[in-house]
Amino acid sequence: MRPLSPDSVRPTILCIDDAEIALRVRKLLLTIAGYEVVTAASGEEGLELFKRNAVDLVIADHFLTDKTGTEIAGEMKTIKPHVPILIVSAASDTPEGIEFADGFLPKGESPEVLLETIARLLAR
């Protein structure tokens, strides 16, 4: 895990997950890696934060209590189409509607793979 240099602008990542532990762990990992992190515990909260804040990337769980990650991705792309969205899911199959997202990772993927995927999406 290579943190951003002190001279770098710290990209802001919005993490959406209704599992509190997963959200805390992801926030800690991303903060240590040098990112600013905003969290939301529901799809609706995530959408509101997305609308009100400058966000460079979104990581959304697919299975949320109020919406799916791909539904959120579809709504976000109509608001800010340039912001990359990464869907994470415990599902073994790629979720329906994934075309609205810019990437997909299964939950449980290593922190290195998550950070590499984020770096690749932000570099686009």
Order of alpha helices (4+ residues) and beta strands (2+ residues): beta-alpha-beta-alpha-beta-alpha-beta-beta-alpha
